[in-house]
Amino acid sequence: MSTIWGAIREALRGGRRDYTEGSLNKAILLLAIPMVLETAMEPQWPAAGRPKR
């Protein structure tokens, strides 16, 4: 996996990984992508659970 797109696919796919082995930059990228997605989608959760009046 030598491309940025491969790392992004791996981050979105998820799975078990030992982040203490390998590149620190890749580990940060793999951890940051899901966190950014969760933060971006967070404002939508209250609207989904809000009862209609």
Phi and psi restraints in degrees (range 20) as a CNS / XPLOR table:
assign (resid 1 and name C) (resid 2 and name N)
       (resid 2 and name CA) (resid 2 and name C) 1.0 -107.1 20.0 2
assign (resid 2 and name N) (resid 2 and name CA)
       (resid 2 and name C) (resid 3 and name N) 1.0 -4.9 20.0 2
assign (resid 2 and name C) (resid 3 and name N)
       (resid 3 and name CA) (resid 3 and name C) 1.0 -107.7 20.0 2
assign (resid 3 and name N) (resid 3 and name CA)
       (resid 3 and name C) (resid 4 and name N) 1.0 159.4 20.0 2
assign (resid 3 and name C) (resid 4 and name N)
       (resid 4 and name CA) (resid 4 and name C) 1.0 -65.0 20.0 2
assign (resid 4 and name N) (resid 4 and name CA)
       (resid 4 and name C) (resid 5 and name N) 1.0 -34.3 20.0 2
assign (resid 4 and name C) (resid 5 and name N)
       (resid 5 and name CA) (resid 5 and name C) 1.0 -66.6 20.0 2
assign (resid 5 and name N) (resid 5 and name CA)
       (resid 5 and name C) (resid 6 and name N) 1.0 -35.3 20.0 2
assign (resid 5 and name C) (resid 6 and name N)
       (resid 6 and name CA) (resid 6 and name C) 1.0 -65.1 20.0 2
assign (resid 6 and name N) (resid 6 and name CA)
       (resid 6 and name C) (resid 7 and name N) 1.0 -39.9 20.0 2
assign (resid 6 and name C) (resid 7 and name N)
       (resid 7 and name CA) (resid 7 and name C) 1.0 -67.0 20.0 2
assign (resid 7 and name N) (resid 7 and name CA)
       (resid 7 and name C) (resid 8 and name N) 1.0 -38.8 20.0 2
assign (resid 7 and name C) (resid 8 and name N)
       (resid 8 and name CA) (resid 8 and name C) 1.0 -65.0 20.0 2
assign (resid 8 and name N) (resid 8 and name CA)
       (resid 8 and name C) (resid 9 and name N) 1.0 -43.8 20.0 2
assign (resid 8 and name C) (resid 9 and name N)
       (resid 9 and name CA) (resid 9 and name C) 1.0 -59.8 20.0 2
assign (resid 9 and name N) (resid 9 and name CA)
       (resid 9 and name C) (resid 10 and name N) 1.0 -41.7 20.0 2
assign (resid 9 and name C) (resid 10 and name N)
       (resid 10 and name CA) (resid 10 and name C) 1.0 -64.5 20.0 2
assign (resid 10 and name N) (resid 10 and name CA)
       (resid 10 and name C) (resid 11 and name N) 1.0 -39.0 20.0 2
assign (resid 10 and name C) (resid 11 and name N)
       (resid 11 and name CA) (resid 11 and name C) 1.0 -66.9 20.0 2
assign (resid 11 and name N) (resid 11 and name CA)
       (resid 11 and name C) (resid 12 and name N) 1.0 -38.9 20.0 2
assign (resid 11 and name C) (resid 12 and name N)
       (resid 12 and name CA) (resid 12 and name C) 1.0 -74.3 20.0 2
assign (resid 12 and name N) (resid 12 and name CA)
       (resid 12 and name C) (resid 13 and name N) 1.0 -32.8 20.0 2
assign (resid 12 and name C) (resid 13 and name N)
       (resid 13 and name CA) (resid 13 and name C) 1.0 -70.7 20.0 2
assign (resid 13 and name N) (resid 13 and name CA)
       (resid 13 and name C) (resid 14 and name N) 1.0 -35.8 20.0 2
assign (resid 13 and name C) (resid 14 and name N)
       (resid 14 and name CA) (resid 14 and name C) 1.0 79.4 20.0 2
assign (resid 14 and name N) (resid 14 and name CA)
       (resid 14 and name C) (resid 15 and name N) 1.0 -162.4 20.0 2
assign (resid 14 and name C) (resid 15 and name N)
       (resid 15 and name CA) (resid 15 and name C) 1.0 118.2 20.0 2
assign (resid 15 and name N) (resid 15 and name CA)
       (resid 15 and name C) (resid 16 and name N) 1.0 176.8 20.0 2
assign (resid 15 and name C) (resid 16 and name N)
       (resid 16 and name CA) (resid 16 and name C) 1.0 -86.7 20.0 2
assign (resid 16 and name N) (resid 16 and name CA)
       (resid 16 and name C) (resid 17 and name N) 1.0 137.9 20.0 2
assign (resid 16 and name C) (resid 17 and name N)
       (resid 17 and name CA) (resid 17 and name C) 1.0 -154.4 20.0 2
assign (resid 17 and name N) (resid 17 and name CA)
       (resid 17 and name C) (resid 18 and name N) 1.0 141.8 20.0 2
assign (resid 17 and name C) (resid 18 and name N)
       (resid 18 and name CA) (resid 18 and name C) 1.0 -91.9 20.0 2
assign (resid 18 and name N) (resid 18 and name CA)
       (resid 18 and name C) (resid 19 and name N) 1.0 105.2 20.0 2
assign (resid 18 and name C) (resid 19 and name N)
       (resid 19 and name CA) (resid 19 and name C) 1.0 -78.1 20.0 2
assign (resid 19 and name N) (resid 19 and name CA)
       (resid 19 and name C) (resid 20 and name N) 1.0 -6.3 20.0 2
assign (resid 19 and name C) (resid 20 and name N)
       (resid 20 and name CA) (resid 20 and name C) 1.0 -84.1 20.0 2
assign (resid 20 and name N) (resid 20 and name CA)
       (resid 20 and name C) (resid 21 and name N) 1.0 -9.7 20.0 2
assign (resid 20 and name C) (resid 21 and name N)
       (resid 21 and name CA) (resid 21 and name C) 1.0 -110.7 20.0 2
assign (resid 21 and name N) (resid 21 and name CA)
       (resid 21 and name C) (resid 22 and name N) 1.0 141.3 20.0 2
assign (resid 21 and name C) (resid 22 and name N)
       (resid 22 and name CA) (resid 22 and name C) 1.0 97.3 20.0 2
assign (resid 22 and name N) (resid 22 and name CA)
       (resid 22 and name C) (resid 23 and name N) 1.0 -163.8 20.0 2
assign (resid 22 and name C) (resid 23 and name N)
       (resid 23 and name CA) (resid 23 and name C) 1.0 -73.6 20.0 2
assign (resid 23 and name N) (resid 23 and name CA)
       (resid 23 and name C) (resid 24 and name N) 1.0 134.5 20.0 2
assign (resid 23 and name C) (resid 24 and name N)
       (resid 24 and name CA) (resid 24 and name C) 1.0 -67.0 20.0 2
assign (resid 24 and name N) (resid 24 and name CA)
       (resid 24 and name C) (resid 25 and name N) 1.0 -39.7 20.0 2
assign (resid 24 and name C) (resid 25 and name N)
       (resid 25 and name CA) (resid 25 and name C) 1.0 -61.8 20.0 2
assign (resid 25 and name N) (resid 25 and name CA)
       (resid 25 and name C) (resid 26 and name N) 1.0 -42.0 20.0 2
assign (resid 25 and name C) (resid 26 and name N)
       (resid 26 and name CA) (resid 26 and name C) 1.0 -66.9 20.0 2
assign (resid 26 and name N) (resid 26 and name CA)
       (resid 26 and name C) (resid 27 and name N) 1.0 -39.5 20.0 2
assign (resid 26 and name C) (resid 27 and name N)
       (resid 27 and name CA) (resid 27 and name C) 1.0 -62.3 20.0 2
assign (resid 27 and name N) (resid 27 and name CA)
       (resid 27 and name C) (resid 28 and name N) 1.0 -42.4 20.0 2
assign (resid 27 and name C) (resid 28 and name N)
       (resid 28 and name CA) (resid 28 and name C) 1.0 -63.4 20.0 2
assign (resid 28 and name N) (resid 28 and name CA)
       (resid 28 and name C) (resid 29 and name N) 1.0 -43.3 20.0 2
assign (resid 28 and name C) (resid 29 and name N)
       (resid 29 and name CA) (resid 29 and name C) 1.0 -62.6 20.0 2
assign (resid 29 and name N) (resid 29 and name CA)
       (resid 29 and name C) (resid 30 and name N) 1.0 -44.7 20.0 2
assign (resid 29 and name C) (resid 30 and name N)
       (resid 30 and name CA) (resid 30 and name C) 1.0 -65.2 20.0 2
assign (resid 30 and name N) (resid 30 and name CA)
       (resid 30 and name C) (resid 31 and name N) 1.0 -30.7 20.0 2
assign (resid 30 and name C) (resid 31 and name N)
       (resid 31 and name CA) (resid 31 and name C) 1.0 -84.0 20.0 2
assign (resid 31 and name N) (resid 31 and name CA)
       (resid 31 and name C) (resid 32 and name N) 1.0 -29.6 20.0 2
assign (resid 31 and name C) (resid 32 and name N)
       (resid 32 and name CA) (resid 32 and name C) 1.0 -76.8 20.0 2
assign (resid 32 and name N) (resid 32 and name CA)
       (resid 32 and name C) (resid 33 and name N) 1.0 -36.2 20.0 2
assign (resid 32 and name C) (resid 33 and name N)
       (resid 33 and name CA) (resid 33 and name C) 1.0 -60.5 20.0 2
assign (resid 33 and name N) (resid 33 and name CA)
       (resid 33 and name C) (resid 34 and name N) 1.0 -50.9 20.0 2
assign (resid 33 and name C) (resid 34 and name N)
       (resid 34 and name CA) (resid 34 and name C) 1.0 -63.0 20.0 2
assign (resid 34 and name N) (resid 34 and name CA)
       (resid 34 and name C) (resid 35 and name N) 1.0 -34.2 20.0 2
assign (resid 34 and name C) (resid 35 and name N)
       (resid 35 and name CA) (resid 35 and name C) 1.0 -66.0 20.0 2
assign (resid 35 and name N) (resid 35 and name CA)
       (resid 35 and name C) (resid 36 and name N) 1.0 -41.5 20.0 2
assign (resid 35 and name C) (resid 36 and name N)
       (resid 36 and name CA) (resid 36 and name C) 1.0 -65.3 20.0 2
assign (resid 36 and name N) (resid 36 and name CA)
       (resid 36 and name C) (resid 37 and name N) 1.0 -42.2 20.0 2
assign (resid 36 and name C) (resid 37 and name N)
       (resid 37 and name CA) (resid 37 and name C) 1.0 -62.9 20.0 2
assign (resid 37 and name N) (resid 37 and name CA)
       (resid 37 and name C) (resid 38 and name N) 1.0 -42.2 20.0 2
assign (resid 37 and name C) (resid 38 and name N)
       (resid 38 and name CA) (resid 38 and name C) 1.0 -63.4 20.0 2
assign (resid 38 and name N) (resid 38 and name CA)
       (resid 38 and name C) (resid 39 and name N) 1.0 -42.1 20.0 2
assign (resid 38 and name C) (resid 39 and name N)
       (resid 39 and name CA) (resid 39 and name C) 1.0 -65.3 20.0 2
assign (resid 39 and name N) (resid 39 and name CA)
       (resid 39 and name C) (resid 40 and name N) 1.0 -37.1 20.0 2
assign (resid 39 and name C) (resid 40 and name N)
       (resid 40 and name CA) (resid 40 and name C) 1.0 -70.0 20.0 2
assign (resid 40 and name N) (resid 40 and name CA)
       (resid 40 and name C) (resid 41 and name N) 1.0 -33.4 20.0 2
assign (resid 40 and name C) (resid 41 and name N)
       (resid 41 and name CA) (resid 41 and name C) 1.0 -89.7 20.0 2
assign (resid 41 and name N) (resid 41 and name CA)
       (resid 41 and name C) (resid 42 and name N) 1.0 -10.9 20.0 2
assign (resid 41 and name C) (resid 42 and name N)
       (resid 42 and name CA) (resid 42 and name C) 1.0 -56.6 20.0 2
assign (resid 42 and name N) (resid 42 and name CA)
       (resid 42 and name C) (resid 43 and name N) 1.0 -42.1 20.0 2
assign (resid 42 and name C) (resid 43 and name N)
       (resid 43 and name CA) (resid 43 and name C) 1.0 -63.6 20.0 2
assign (resid 43 and name N) (resid 43 and name CA)
       (resid 43 and name C) (resid 44 and name N) 1.0 -18.0 20.0 2
assign (resid 43 and name C) (resid 44 and name N)
       (resid 44 and name CA) (resid 44 and name C) 1.0 -79.7 20.0 2
assign (resid 44 and name N) (resid 44 and name CA)
       (resid 44 and name C) (resid 45 and name N) 1.0 -23.4 20.0 2
assign (resid 44 and name C) (resid 45 and name N)
       (resid 45 and name CA) (resid 45 and name C) 1.0 -63.6 20.0 2
assign (resid 45 and name N) (resid 45 and name CA)
       (resid 45 and name C) (resid 46 and name N) 1.0 -44.6 20.0 2
assign (resid 45 and name C) (resid 46 and name N)
       (resid 46 and name CA) (resid 46 and name C) 1.0 -62.4 20.0 2
assign (resid 46 and name N) (resid 46 and name CA)
       (resid 46 and name C) (resid 47 and name N) 1.0 -34.4 20.0 2
assign (resid 46 and name C) (resid 47 and name N)
       (resid 47 and name CA) (resid 47 and name C) 1.0 -67.3 20.0 2
assign (resid 47 and name N) (resid 47 and name CA)
       (resid 47 and name C) (resid 48 and name N) 1.0 -33.0 20.0 2
assign (resid 47 and name C) (resid 48 and name N)
       (resid 48 and name CA) (resid 48 and name C) 1.0 -72.2 20.0 2
assign (resid 48 and name N) (resid 48 and name CA)
       (resid 48 and name C) (resid 49 and name N) 1.0 -29.3 20.0 2
assign (resid 48 and name C) (resid 49 and name N)
       (resid 49 and name CA) (resid 49 and name C) 1.0 -97.8 20.0 2
assign (resid 49 and name N) (resid 49 and name CA)
       (resid 49 and name C) (resid 50 and name N) 1.0 0.3 20.0 2
assign (resid 49 and name C) (resid 50 and name N)
       (resid 50 and name CA) (resid 50 and name C) 1.0 -76.4 20.0 2
assign (resid 50 and name N) (resid 50 and name CA)
       (resid 50 and name C) (resid 51 and name N) 1.0 127.3 20.0 2
assign (resid 50 and name C) (resid 51 and name N)
       (resid 51 and name CA) (resid 51 and name C) 1.0 -71.4 20.0 2
assign (resid 51 and name N) (resid 51 and name CA)
       (resid 51 and name C) (resid 52 and name N) 1.0 146.6 20.0 2
assign (resid 51 and name C) (resid 52 and name N)
       (resid 52 and name CA) (resid 52 and name C) 1.0 -79.6 20.0 2
assign (resid 52 and name N) (resid 52 and name CA)
       (resid 52 and name C) (resid 53 and name N) 1.0 146.5 20.0 2
